[in-house]
Amino acid sequence: MLRNIIAISTVAAFALTAPAFAEYSSAEETVSQSVIMTGDGFFPEVTYSHPGRSLVFHNESESTIIIKASDESWETDEIPAQTSKTLRLTGEMQKSFVVDGNASVMGAFSFEPAPTHE
């Protein structure tokens, strides 16, 4: 129970401070967006981005993970617990991804505009 409360608190803290995690490089104007892996899933489940940007996967679980495309066309290096890895996005990449060894933990990125809630 305490572990779930901590995970939810961590996700909430990242959600409230998400703009602070956008990293800008004056040389390339590169933008990074954070995706948090809690062990139970990805937050956000779908990240709306653009080719040329990067996703920074934050492993908030208790074990080392590898994230890979659902069609296995790309994968990250190992991401130890409580560390991060960056993945640069290209227009040709498979957009859905899973945790290696656990296909029920799924996430995705999209190059479509984010939905609006009117």
C-alpha distances in whole Angstrom, upper triangle without the diagonal:
4,5,5,6,9,10,11,12,14,15,16,18,20,21,23,24,25,29,29,28,31,33,37,40,43,45,44,42,39,35,32,29,25,23,20,18,14,14,14,17,19,19,22,22,26,28,31,34,37,39,39,36,33,30,27,24,22,20,16,15,15,18,22,23,26,26,29,31,31,34,34,37,35,32,30,31,28,25,23,19,19,23,25,28,30,32,35,36,39,40,41,37,35,33,30,28,25,23,26,25,22,24,22,20,23,24,28,30,33,36,37,36,33,33,33,32,35
4,5,5,6,9,10,10,12,14,15,16,18,20,21,22,24,27,27,26,29,32,35,38,41,43,42,40,37,34,31,28,24,22,19,17,14,14,15,17,19,19,22,23,26,28,31,33,37,38,38,35,32,29,26,23,20,18,15,14,14,18,21,22,26,26,29,32,32,35,35,37,35,31,30,30,27,24,22,18,17,21,23,27,29,31,34,35,39,40,41,37,36,33,30,28,26,24,26,26,23,26,23,21,24,25,28,30,33,36,37,36,33,33,34,32,35
4,5,5,6,9,10,11,12,14,15,17,18,20,21,22,26,25,24,27,29,33,35,39,41,39,37,34,31,28,25,21,19,16,14,10,11,11,14,16,17,19,20,24,25,29,30,34,35,35,32,29,25,23,20,17,15,11,10,10,14,17,18,22,22,26,28,28,32,31,33,31,28,26,26,23,20,18,14,14,18,20,23,26,28,31,32,35,37,38,34,32,30,27,25,22,20,22,22,20,22,20,18,21,22,25,27,30,34,34,34,31,32,32,31,35
4,5,5,6,8,10,11,12,14,15,16,18,20,21,24,24,23,26,29,32,35,38,40,39,36,34,30,27,24,20,18,14,13,9,10,10,12,14,14,17,18,21,23,26,28,32,34,34,31,28,24,22,20,17,15,12,11,12,15,18,19,22,22,25,27,27,30,30,32,30,27,26,26,24,21,20,16,16,19,20,23,26,27,30,31,34,35,36,32,31,28,25,23,21,19,22,22,19,21,18,16,19,20,23,25,28,31,32,32,28,28,29,28,31
4,5,5,6,9,10,10,12,14,15,16,18,20,23,23,22,26,28,32,35,38,40,39,36,34,30,27,24,20,19,15,15,11,13,13,15,16,15,18,19,22,23,27,29,33,35,35,31,29,25,23,21,18,17,13,13,15,18,21,21,24,24,27,29,29,33,33,35,32,30,28,29,26,23,21,18,17,20,21,25,27,28,31,32,35,37,38,34,33,30,27,26,24,22,25,25,23,24,22,19,21,22,25,26,29,32,33,32,28,28,29,27,30
4,5,5,6,9,10,10,12,14,15,16,18,21,21,20,23,25,29,32,35,37,36,34,31,28,25,22,18,17,13,13,10,12,13,15,15,14,17,19,22,23,26,28,31,33,33,29,27,23,21,18,15,14,10,11,12,16,19,19,22,23,26,28,29,32,32,33,31,28,26,26,23,20,18,15,13,17,18,22,24,26,29,30,34,35,36,33,32,29,27,25,23,21,24,24,22,24,22,19,21,21,24,26,28,31,32,31,28,29,29,28,31
4,5,5,6,9,10,11,12,14,16,16,20,19,18,21,24,27,30,33,35,34,32,29,26,22,19,16,14,10,10,6,9,9,11,12,11,14,15,19,19,23,25,28,30,30,26,24,20,18,15,12,11,8,9,11,14,16,17,19,19,22,24,25,29,28,30,27,24,23,23,21,18,17,13,12,15,16,19,21,23,26,27,30,32,33,29,28,25,23,21,19,17,21,21,19,21,18,16,17,17,20,22,25,28,29,28,25,26,27,26,29
4,5,5,6,9,10,10,12,14,15,19,19,18,21,24,27,30,34,36,34,32,29,26,22,19,16,14,11,11,9,11,11,11,12,10,13,14,18,18,22,24,28,30,30,27,24,21,19,17,14,14,11,12,14,17,20,19,22,21,24,25,26,30,29,31,29,26,25,26,24,20,20,17,15,18,18,21,23,24,27,27,31,32,33,30,28,25,23,22,20,19,23,23,21,22,19,16,18,17,20,22,24,27,28,27,23,24,24,23,26
4,5,5,6,9,10,11,12,14,17,17,17,20,23,26,29,32,35,33,31,29,25,22,19,16,15,12,13,11,14,14,15,14,12,14,17,20,20,23,25,28,31,31,27,25,21,19,18,15,15,11,13,16,19,21,21,24,23,26,28,28,32,32,33,31,28,26,27,25,21,21,17,15,18,18,22,23,25,28,28,32,33,35,32,30,27,26,24,23,22,25,26,24,25,23,20,21,20,22,23,26,28,29,28,24,25,25,24,27
4,5,5,6,9,10,11,12,15,15,14,17,20,23,26,29,31,30,28,25,22,19,16,13,12,9,11,9,12,13,13,12,10,13,15,18,18,21,22,26,28,28,24,21,18,16,14,11,11,8,11,14,16,18,18,21,20,23,25,26,30,29,30,28,25,23,23,21,18,17,14,12,14,15,18,19,22,24,25,29,31,32,29,28,25,23,22,21,19,23,24,22,23,22,18,19,18,20,21,24,26,27,26,23,24,25,24,28
4,5,5,6,9,10,10,14,14,13,16,19,22,25,29,31,29,27,24,21,17,14,11,10,7,9,8,12,12,11,10,7,9,12,14,14,18,19,23,25,25,22,20,16,14,13,11,11,9,12,15,17,19,18,20,19,22,23,24,27,27,28,26,23,21,23,21,18,18,15,13,15,15,17,18,20,23,23,27,28,29,26,25,22,21,19,19,18,21,23,21,21,19,16,16,15,17,18,21,23,24,23,20,21,21,21,24
4,5,5,6,9,10,13,14,14,17,20,23,26,29,32,30,27,25,21,19,16,13,13,11,13,12,15,15,14,13,10,11,14,16,16,19,21,24,27,27,23,22,19,17,16,14,15,13,15,18,21,22,22,23,22,25,26,27,30,30,31,29,27,25,26,25,22,22,19,16,18,18,20,21,23,25,25,29,30,32,29,28,24,23,22,22,22,25,27,24,25,22,19,19,18,19,20,22,24,25,23,20,20,20,19,23
4,5,5,6,8,12,11,11,15,17,21,24,27,29,28,26,24,20,18,15,12,13,11,14,13,17,17,16,15,12,13,16,18,17,19,21,24,27,26,23,21,18,16,16,13,15,13,16,18,21,22,22,24,23,26,27,28,32,31,32,29,27,25,26,25,21,21,18,15,17,17,19,20,22,24,25,29,30,32,29,29,26,25,24,23,23,26,28,26,26,25,21,21,20,21,21,23,25,26,24,21,22,22,22,25
4,5,5,6,9,9,8,12,14,18,21,24,26,25,22,20,17,14,11,9,9,8,11,12,16,16,15,12,9,10,14,15,14,16,17,21,23,23,19,17,14,12,12,10,13,11,15,18,20,20,20,21,20,23,24,25,29,28,29,26,24,22,23,22,18,19,17,14,15,14,16,17,19,21,21,25,27,28,26,25,22,22,21,21,20,24,26,24,24,23,19,19,17,18,18,20,22,23,22,19,20,21,21,24
4,5,5,9,10,10,12,15,19,22,25,27,26,23,21,17,15,11,10,10,10,13,13,17,17,15,12,9,9,12,13,12,14,16,20,22,23,19,18,15,14,14,13,15,14,17,20,22,23,22,23,21,23,24,25,29,29,29,27,25,23,25,24,21,22,20,17,18,17,19,18,20,21,21,25,26,28,25,25,21,21,20,21,21,25,27,24,24,23,19,19,16,17,17,18,20,21,19,16,17,17,17,20
4,6,8,9,10,13,16,19,22,25,28,26,23,22,18,16,14,12,13,13,16,16,20,20,18,16,12,12,16,17,15,17,18,22,25,25,21,20,18,17,17,16,18,17,20,23,25,26,25,26,24,27,28,29,32,32,33,30,28,26,28,27,24,24,22,19,20,19,21,21,23,24,24,27,29,31,29,28,25,25,24,25,25,28,30,28,28,27,23,22,20,21,20,21,23,23,21,18,19,18,18,20
4,6,5,7,10,13,16,19,21,24,23,20,19,15,14,12,10,13,13,16,17,21,21,19,17,13,13,17,17,15,17,17,21,23,23,19,18,16,15,16,14,17,16,20,23,25,25,24,25,24,26,27,29,32,32,32,29,27,25,26,26,22,23,21,18,18,17,19,19,21,22,22,26,27,30,28,28,25,25,24,25,25,28,30,29,29,27,24,23,20,21,20,21,22,23,21,18,20,20,20,23
4,5,5,7,11,14,17,20,22,21,18,16,12,11,8,7,10,11,15,16,20,20,17,14,11,11,14,14,12,13,14,17,19,19,15,14,13,12,13,13,16,16,19,22,24,24,22,23,21,23,24,26,29,28,28,25,24,22,24,24,21,22,20,18,17,15,17,16,17,18,19,22,24,26,24,24,21,21,21,22,22,26,28,26,26,25,22,20,17,17,16,18,19,19,18,15,17,18,18,21
4,5,5,9,11,15,17,20,19,15,14,11,10,9,9,13,14,18,20,23,24,21,18,14,14,17,16,13,14,14,16,19,18,15,14,14,13,15,15,19,19,22,26,27,26,25,25,23,25,26,28,31,30,30,27,26,24,26,26,23,24,23,20,19,17,18,17,18,19,19,22,23,26,25,25,22,23,23,25,25,29,31,30,29,29,25,23,20,19,17,18,19,19,17,15,18,18,19,22
4,6,8,10,14,16,19,18,15,14,11,10,10,10,13,14,18,20,23,24,22,19,16,16,19,19,16,17,16,18,21,19,16,15,14,13,15,14,18,18,22,25,26,25,25,25,24,26,27,29,32,31,31,28,26,24,25,25,22,23,22,19,18,16,17,16,18,19,20,23,25,28,26,27,24,25,25,26,26,29,32,30,30,30,26,25,22,21,20,21,21,23,21,19,21,21,23,25
4,6,9,13,16,18,17,14,12,9,7,7,7,10,12,15,17,21,22,19,16,14,14,17,17,14,15,14,16,18,17,13,12,11,9,12,11,15,15,19,22,23,22,21,22,20,22,23,26,28,28,27,24,22,20,21,22,18,20,19,16,15,12,14,13,15,16,17,20,23,25,23,24,21,22,21,22,22,25,28,27,27,27,23,22,19,19,17,19,19,21,20,18,21,22,23,26
4,7,10,13,15,14,11,9,6,5,6,8,11,14,17,20,23,24,21,18,15,14,18,16,13,13,12,13,15,14,10,10,10,10,13,13,17,18,22,25,26,24,23,23,21,23,23,26,28,27,26,23,22,20,22,23,20,22,22,19,17,14,15,13,14,14,15,18,20,23,21,23,20,21,21,23,24,26,29,28,28,28,24,23,19,18,16,17,17,19,18,17,20,20,22,25
4,7,10,12,11,9,7,5,5,8,10,13,16,19,22,25,26,24,20,18,18,20,19,16,16,14,14,16,13,10,10,11,10,14,14,18,20,23,26,26,25,24,23,21,23,24,27,29,28,26,23,22,20,21,22,20,22,22,19,17,14,14,12,14,13,15,18,20,23,22,24,21,23,23,24,25,27,30,30,30,30,26,25,21,20,18,19,19,21,20,20,23,24,26,29
4,6,9,8,6,5,5,7,10,13,17,19,23,25,28,30,27,23,21,20,23,21,18,17,14,14,15,13,10,11,13,13,17,18,22,23,27,29,30,28,27,26,24,25,26,29,31,30,28,25,24,22,23,25,23,25,25,23,20,17,17,14,15,14,16,18,20,23,23,25,23,25,25,27,28,30,33,33,32,33,29,27,24,23,20,20,19,22,21,21,24,25,27,30
4,5,6,5,5,7,10,13,16,19,22,25,28,30,32,29,26,24,23,26,24,20,20,17,16,16,13,11,12,15,15,18,20,23,25,29,31,31,29,28,27,25,26,27,30,31,30,28,25,24,22,23,25,24,26,27,24,21,18,17,14,16,14,16,18,21,24,23,26,24,27,26,29,29,31,34,34,34,35,31,30,26,25,22,22,21,24,23,24,27,28,31,33
4,6,5,8,10,13,16,19,23,25,28,31,34,36,33,29,27,27,29,27,23,22,19,18,18,15,14,15,18,18,22,24,27,29,32,35,35,32,31,30,29,30,30,33,34,33,31,28,28,26,27,29,27,29,30,28,25,22,21,18,19,17,19,20,23,26,26,28,27,30,30,32,33,34,38,38,38,38,35,33,30,28,25,25,23,25,25,25,29,30,32,34
4,6,8,11,14,18,21,24,27,29,33,35,37,34,30,29,28,30,28,24,23,20,18,17,14,14,15,18,19,23,24,28,30,33,36,35,33,31,30,28,29,29,33,33,32,29,27,27,25,26,28,27,30,31,29,26,23,21,18,19,16,18,19,22,24,24,28,27,30,30,32,33,34,38,38,37,39,35,33,30,28,25,25,23,26,26,27,30,32,35,37
4,5,9,12,15,18,21,25,27,31,33,34,31,28,26,25,27,25,21,20,16,14,13,10,10,12,16,17,21,23,26,29,32,34,34,31,30,28,26,26,26,30,30,29,26,24,24,23,24,27,26,28,30,28,25,21,19,16,16,13,14,15,18,21,21,24,23,26,26,29,30,32,35,35,35,36,33,30,27,25,21,22,20,22,22,24,27,29,32,34
4,6,10,13,16,20,23,26,29,32,33,30,26,24,23,25,23,19,17,14,13,13,10,9,11,15,16,20,22,25,27,30,33,33,31,29,28,26,26,26,29,30,29,27,24,25,23,25,27,26,28,29,27,24,21,19,16,16,13,14,16,18,21,21,24,22,25,26,28,29,31,35,35,34,35,31,29,26,23,20,20,18,20,20,21,24,25,28,31
4,7,10,13,16,20,22,26,28,29,26,23,21,20,22,20,16,15,12,11,11,7,6,8,11,12,16,18,22,24,27,30,29,27,25,24,22,22,22,26,27,26,24,21,21,19,21,23,22,25,26,24,21,17,16,12,12,10,11,13,15,18,18,21,19,22,22,25,26,28,31,31,30,31,28,26,22,20,17,17,16,19,19,19,23,25,27,30
4,7,10,13,17,20,23,25,26,23,19,18,17,19,17,13,12,9,9,10,8,5,6,9,10,14,16,20,22,25,28,28,26,24,23,20,21,21,24,26,25,23,20,20,19,21,23,21,23,24,22,19,16,15,11,12,10,11,13,15,18,18,20,18,20,20,23,24,26,30,29,28,29,25,23,20,18,14,15,14,17,16,16,20,21,24,27
4,7,10,13,16,19,22,23,20,16,15,14,16,15,11,11,9,10,11,10,6,5,6,6,10,12,16,18,21,24,24,22,20,19,17,18,19,22,24,23,21,18,18,16,18,19,17,20,20,18,16,12,11,8,9,9,10,13,16,18,17,18,16,18,18,20,20,23,26,25,25,26,22,20,17,15,13,14,14,17,17,16,20,21,24,27
4,7,10,13,16,19,20,17,13,11,10,13,11,8,9,8,10,12,12,8,6,5,6,9,10,14,16,19,22,22,21,19,18,16,17,18,20,22,22,21,18,17,16,18,19,17,19,19,17,15,12,12,9,10,10,11,14,16,19,16,17,15,16,16,18,18,21,24,23,23,23,19,17,14,13,10,12,13,15,15,14,17,19,21,24
4,6,10,13,16,17,14,10,9,9,11,11,9,11,11,14,15,15,11,9,6,5,6,7,11,12,15,18,19,18,16,16,14,16,17,19,22,21,21,18,17,15,17,17,14,16,16,14,12,9,10,9,10,12,13,17,19,20,18,18,15,16,15,16,16,19,22,21,21,21,17,15,12,12,11,14,15,17,17,15,18,20,21,25
4,7,10,12,13,10,7,6,6,8,9,8,11,12,15,16,16,13,10,7,6,5,6,9,10,13,16,16,16,14,14,11,14,15,17,20,19,19,17,15,13,16,16,13,15,14,13,12,10,10,10,11,13,13,17,19,20,17,16,14,13,12,13,13,16,19,17,17,17,13,12,9,10,10,13,15,17,18,15,18,20,21,25
4,6,9,10,8,6,5,7,9,11,11,14,15,18,20,20,17,14,10,8,6,5,6,7,9,13,14,14,12,13,12,15,16,18,21,20,21,19,16,14,16,15,12,13,12,10,10,9,11,12,13,16,17,20,22,23,20,19,16,15,13,13,12,16,18,16,17,16,12,12,10,12,13,16,19,21,21,18,20,22,23,26
4,6,7,6,5,7,9,10,12,13,17,18,21,22,22,19,16,12,10,7,6,5,6,7,10,11,11,9,11,10,13,15,16,20,19,20,18,15,13,15,13,10,11,10,10,10,10,11,13,14,17,18,21,23,24,20,19,16,14,12,10,9,12,14,13,14,13,9,10,9,12,14,18,21,22,23,21,22,24,25,29
4,5,6,7,8,11,11,15,16,19,21,24,25,26,23,19,16,14,11,9,7,5,5,8,10,12,11,13,13,16,18,19,22,22,23,21,18,17,18,15,13,12,10,10,12,12,14,17,18,21,22,25,27,27,24,22,20,17,15,13,11,14,15,13,15,13,10,12,12,15,17,21,24,25,26,23,24,26,26,29
4,6,8,11,13,13,16,18,21,23,26,27,27,25,21,18,16,12,11,8,7,5,7,8,10,9,12,12,15,17,17,21,20,23,20,17,16,17,15,12,12,10,11,13,14,16,18,19,23,23,26,28,28,24,22,20,17,14,12,9,12,12,10,12,11,8,11,12,16,18,22,25,27,28,25,26,28,28,32
4,7,10,12,11,15,17,21,23,26,27,28,25,23,19,18,14,13,11,10,8,11,12,14,12,14,14,16,18,17,21,21,23,22,19,18,20,18,16,16,14,15,17,17,18,20,21,24,24,27,28,28,24,22,19,16,14,11,10,13,13,10,12,9,7,10,11,15,18,21,25,26,26,23,24,26,26,29
4,7,9,7,11,13,17,19,22,23,25,22,19,16,15,12,12,10,10,10,13,13,14,12,13,12,14,15,15,18,19,21,19,17,16,18,17,15,16,14,15,16,15,16,18,18,21,20,23,24,24,21,18,16,13,11,9,9,13,13,10,11,9,5,7,8,11,14,17,21,22,23,20,21,23,23,27
4,6,5,8,10,14,15,19,20,21,18,16,12,12,9,9,9,10,11,14,15,15,12,13,11,13,14,14,18,18,19,18,16,15,17,16,14,16,14,14,15,13,14,15,15,18,17,20,21,22,18,17,14,11,10,9,9,13,15,12,12,11,7,7,6,9,11,14,18,19,20,17,18,21,21,25
3,5,8,8,12,14,18,20,21,18,15,12,12,10,10,11,11,12,16,17,17,15,16,14,16,17,17,21,21,22,20,18,17,20,19,16,18,16,15,15,14,15,15,16,18,18,21,22,23,20,18,15,14,13,13,13,17,19,16,16,14,11,10,8,10,11,14,17,18,18,15,16,18,18,22
4,5,6,9,12,16,18,19,16,15,11,12,11,12,13,13,15,19,20,20,17,18,15,16,16,17,20,21,22,20,19,18,21,20,18,20,18,17,17,15,16,16,16,17,16,19,20,21,19,17,14,13,13,13,15,18,20,18,17,15,12,11,8,9,9,12,15,15,15,12,13,15,16,20
4,7,10,13,16,18,20,17,16,13,14,12,13,14,15,16,19,20,20,17,17,14,15,14,14,18,19,20,18,18,18,20,20,18,20,19,19,19,17,17,17,16,18,16,19,19,20,17,15,12,10,10,11,13,16,18,15,14,12,10,7,5,6,8,11,14,15,15,12,13,16,17,20
4,6,9,13,15,17,15,14,11,13,13,15,16,17,19,22,22,22,19,18,14,15,14,14,17,18,19,18,17,18,21,21,20,22,22,21,21,18,18,16,15,16,14,16,16,17,15,13,9,9,10,12,15,18,20,18,16,15,12,9,6,5,5,7,10,11,12,9,11,14,15,19
4,6,10,12,14,11,11,9,11,11,14,16,17,19,23,23,22,19,18,15,15,14,16,18,19,19,17,17,17,20,21,19,22,21,20,19,16,16,14,13,13,12,14,14,16,14,13,10,10,11,14,16,19,22,20,18,18,15,12,8,6,5,6,9,10,10,8,11,14,16,19
4,7,10,13,10,11,10,13,14,17,19,21,23,27,27,26,23,21,18,18,16,18,20,21,20,19,19,19,23,24,22,25,25,24,22,19,18,16,14,14,11,13,13,15,14,14,11,12,14,17,19,22,25,23,21,21,18,15,11,9,6,5,6,7,7,6,9,12,15,18
4,7,9,7,8,9,12,14,17,20,22,24,28,27,26,23,21,18,18,16,18,20,21,19,18,18,18,21,23,22,25,25,24,22,18,17,14,12,11,9,10,11,14,13,14,11,13,15,18,20,23,26,25,23,23,20,17,13,10,7,6,5,8,8,9,12,15,18,21
4,6,6,9,10,14,16,19,22,25,27,30,30,28,25,23,19,19,17,19,20,21,19,17,19,19,22,24,23,27,27,26,24,20,18,15,13,10,7,8,8,12,11,13,11,15,16,20,22,24,28,27,25,25,23,20,16,13,9,8,5,8,9,11,15,17,21,23
4,6,8,11,14,17,20,23,26,27,31,30,27,24,22,19,18,16,18,19,19,16,15,17,17,20,23,23,26,27,27,24,20,18,14,11,8,5,5,5,9,9,12,11,15,16,20,22,24,27,27,25,26,24,20,17,14,10,10,7,11,13,15,18,21,24,27
4,7,10,13,16,19,22,25,27,30,29,27,24,22,19,18,17,20,21,20,18,16,17,17,19,22,22,25,27,26,23,19,16,12,10,6,5,6,8,11,11,14,14,17,18,21,23,24,28,28,26,28,25,22,19,16,13,13,11,14,16,17,21,23,27,29
4,7,10,13,16,19,22,24,27,27,24,22,20,17,18,17,20,21,21,18,16,17,16,18,21,20,23,24,23,20,16,14,10,9,6,6,8,10,13,12,15,13,16,17,20,21,23,27,26,25,26,23,20,17,14,11,12,11,14,15,15,19,21,24,27
4,6,10,13,16,19,21,24,23,21,19,17,14,15,15,18,20,19,17,14,14,12,15,17,16,19,20,19,16,12,10,6,5,4,6,9,12,14,12,14,13,15,15,17,18,20,24,23,23,24,21,18,15,13,11,12,12,16,17,17,20,23,25,28
4,6,9,12,15,17,21,20,18,16,14,12,13,13,16,18,17,16,13,13,11,14,15,13,17,17,16,14,10,8,6,5,6,7,11,14,15,13,14,12,13,12,14,15,17,21,20,20,20,17,15,12,11,9,12,13,16,17,16,19,22,24,27
4,6,10,12,15,18,17,15,14,13,11,14,15,18,20,19,18,15,13,11,12,13,11,14,14,13,10,6,6,4,6,9,11,14,17,19,16,17,15,15,14,15,15,17,20,20,20,21,17,16,13,13,12,15,16,19,20,19,22,24,26,29
4,6,9,11,14,14,12,10,10,9,11,13,16,19,17,18,14,12,9,11,11,8,11,11,10,8,5,5,6,8,11,13,16,19,20,16,16,14,14,12,12,11,14,17,16,17,17,14,13,11,12,12,16,18,20,21,20,22,24,26,30
4,6,9,12,12,11,10,11,11,14,17,19,22,20,21,18,15,12,13,12,8,10,9,7,6,4,7,9,11,15,16,20,22,23,20,20,18,17,14,14,13,15,18,17,18,18,15,15,13,15,15,19,21,23,23,22,24,26,27,30
4,5,8,8,8,8,10,10,14,17,18,21,20,21,18,15,12,12,10,7,7,5,5,6,6,8,11,13,17,19,22,25,25,21,21,19,17,14,13,11,13,15,15,16,17,13,14,14,16,17,21,23,26,26,24,26,28,29,33
4,7,9,10,10,13,13,17,20,21,24,23,24,21,18,16,16,13,10,9,6,5,7,9,12,15,17,20,22,25,28,28,25,24,22,20,17,15,13,16,17,16,18,17,14,15,15,18,19,23,25,27,27,25,27,28,29,32
4,6,8,9,12,13,16,19,20,23,22,24,21,18,16,16,13,10,9,6,7,10,11,14,17,19,22,23,27,29,29,25,24,22,20,17,14,11,14,14,13,16,15,12,15,15,18,20,24,27,29,29,27,28,30,30,34
4,7,9,13,15,18,22,22,26,24,26,23,20,17,17,13,11,8,5,8,10,13,16,19,21,25,26,30,32,32,28,27,25,23,20,17,13,15,15,15,18,17,15,18,19,22,24,28,31,32,33,31,32,34,34,38
4,6,10,13,16,19,20,23,21,23,21,17,15,14,10,9,6,5,9,10,13,14,18,19,23,25,28,30,30,26,25,24,22,18,15,11,12,12,13,16,16,14,17,18,21,23,27,30,32,33,31,33,35,35,39
4,7,10,13,17,19,21,18,20,18,14,12,10,6,5,4,5,9,9,11,12,15,17,20,22,25,28,27,23,22,22,20,16,14,10,10,11,13,16,17,14,16,17,20,22,26,28,31,32,30,32,35,36,39
4,7,10,13,15,17,15,17,14,11,9,9,6,5,6,8,11,10,10,11,14,14,18,19,22,25,24,20,19,18,16,13,10,7,7,9,10,12,14,11,13,14,16,19,22,25,28,29,28,30,32,33,37
4,6,10,12,14,11,13,11,7,6,6,5,6,9,11,13,12,11,10,12,12,16,17,19,21,20,17,16,16,14,10,9,6,5,9,10,12,14,12,12,13,15,17,20,23,26,28,26,29,32,33,37
4,7,9,12,10,11,9,6,5,8,8,8,11,13,15,13,11,10,11,10,13,14,16,18,17,14,12,12,10,7,6,5,6,9,10,10,12,10,9,10,11,13,17,19,22,24,23,25,28,30,33
4,6,8,6,8,6,4,6,9,10,12,15,17,18,17,15,12,13,11,13,13,15,16,15,11,9,10,9,5,6,6,6,10,11,10,13,11,10,10,11,13,16,18,21,23,23,25,28,30,34
4,5,5,6,5,6,9,13,14,15,18,20,21,20,17,15,14,12,13,12,13,14,12,8,6,7,6,4,6,9,9,12,12,10,13,12,10,9,9,11,13,16,18,21,21,23,27,29,32
4,5,8,9,9,12,16,17,18,21,22,23,22,20,18,18,15,17,15,16,16,14,11,7,8,6,5,6,9,9,11,11,8,11,11,8,9,9,12,14,17,19,22,22,23,27,28,32
4,6,8,10,14,17,18,20,23,24,26,25,22,20,19,16,17,16,16,15,13,10,7,9,8,8,10,12,11,13,14,11,14,14,12,13,12,14,16,18,20,24,24,25,29,31,34
4,6,7,11,13,15,17,20,22,24,22,20,18,17,15,16,15,15,16,13,10,8,11,10,9,9,11,9,12,13,11,15,15,13,14,14,15,17,20,22,25,25,28,31,33,37
4,7,11,13,16,18,21,24,25,23,21,17,16,13,14,13,12,13,10,8,7,10,11,10,12,14,13,15,17,15,18,17,15,15,14,15,17,18,21,24,25,27,31,33,36
4,7,10,13,15,18,21,22,20,17,14,13,10,11,11,11,13,11,8,8,10,11,9,11,12,11,15,16,15,18,16,15,14,13,14,16,17,21,24,24,27,30,32,36
4,7,9,11,14,17,19,16,14,11,11,9,11,12,13,16,14,11,10,12,11,9,9,10,9,12,14,14,16,15,14,13,13,14,17,19,22,25,25,27,30,33,36
4,6,8,11,14,15,13,10,7,8,7,10,12,14,17,16,13,13,14,13,10,11,10,10,13,15,15,18,15,15,14,14,15,18,20,23,25,25,28,31,33,36
4,6,9,13,14,12,10,8,10,10,13,15,18,21,20,16,17,17,17,14,14,12,11,14,16,17,20,17,17,17,18,19,22,24,27,29,28,31,34,36,39
4,6,10,12,10,10,8,11,12,16,18,21,24,23,19,19,19,18,15,13,11,10,13,15,16,19,16,17,17,19,20,23,26,29,30,29,32,35,36,40
4,7,8,6,6,6,10,12,15,18,21,24,23,20,20,19,18,15,13,11,11,14,15,17,18,15,16,16,18,19,22,25,28,29,28,30,32,34,37
4,6,6,8,9,13,15,19,21,25,27,27,24,23,23,21,18,16,13,13,15,16,19,20,17,18,19,21,22,26,28,31,32,30,33,35,36,39
4,6,8,11,15,17,21,23,26,29,29,25,25,24,22,18,16,13,14,16,16,19,19,16,18,18,21,22,26,28,31,32,30,32,34,34,38
4,7,11,14,17,20,23,26,29,29,26,26,24,23,20,18,15,17,19,19,21,21,18,19,19,21,22,25,28,30,30,28,30,32,33,36
4,7,11,14,17,20,23,26,27,24,24,22,21,18,18,15,17,19,19,21,22,18,19,18,20,20,24,26,29,29,27,30,32,33,36
4,7,10,13,16,20,23,23,20,21,19,19,16,16,14,16,19,19,20,21,18,18,16,17,17,21,22,25,26,24,27,29,30,34
4,7,10,13,16,20,20,17,18,17,17,14,15,14,15,18,19,20,21,18,17,16,16,16,19,21,24,25,24,27,29,31,34
4,7,10,13,16,17,15,16,15,16,14,15,15,17,20,20,21,22,19,18,15,15,14,17,18,21,22,22,25,27,29,33
4,6,10,13,14,11,12,12,13,12,14,14,16,19,20,19,21,18,16,14,13,12,14,15,19,20,20,23,26,29,32
4,7,10,12,10,12,12,14,14,17,18,19,23,23,22,24,21,19,16,14,12,14,13,17,19,19,23,26,28,32
4,7,9,7,10,9,12,13,16,18,19,23,23,21,23,20,17,14,12,9,10,10,14,16,17,20,23,26,29
4,6,6,9,10,13,14,18,20,21,24,25,23,25,22,19,17,14,11,11,10,14,16,18,21,24,28,30
4,6,9,9,13,15,19,21,22,26,26,23,25,23,20,17,14,11,10,8,12,15,17,20,23,26,29
4,7,9,12,14,18,20,21,24,24,22,24,22,19,17,14,12,12,11,14,17,19,22,26,29,31
4,6,9,10,14,17,17,20,20,18,20,19,16,14,11,10,10,11,14,17,19,21,25,28,31
4,6,8,11,14,15,18,18,15,17,16,13,11,9,9,10,11,14,17,18,20,24,27,30
4,7,10,14,15,18,17,14,16,14,11,9,5,5,7,9,11,14,15,17,21,23,26
4,7,11,13,15,14,11,12,11,7,6,4,7,9,12,14,16,16,18,21,23,27
4,7,9,12,11,9,10,9,6,5,6,8,12,15,17,19,18,20,24,25,29
4,6,8,7,5,7,6,5,6,9,12,15,18,20,22,21,23,26,27,31
4,6,5,6,8,6,7,9,12,14,18,21,23,25,24,25,28,29,33
4,6,7,10,9,10,12,14,17,20,23,26,28,27,29,32,33,37
4,6,9,9,11,14,17,20,23,26,28,31,29,31,34,35,38
4,5,6,9,12,15,18,22,25,27,29,27,28,31,32,35
4,5,7,10,13,16,19,23,24,26,25,26,29,30,33
4,6,10,13,17,19,23,24,26,24,24,27,27,31
4,7,11,14,17,21,22,24,22,23,25,26,29
4,7,11,14,17,19,20,19,20,23,23,27
4,7,10,14,15,17,15,17,20,21,24
4,7,10,12,14,13,15,18,20,23
4,7,9,11,10,13,16,19,22
4,5,8,8,11,14,17,20
4,7,9,12,15,18,21
4,6,9,12,15,18
4,6,9,12,15
4,6,10,13
4,7,9
4,6
4
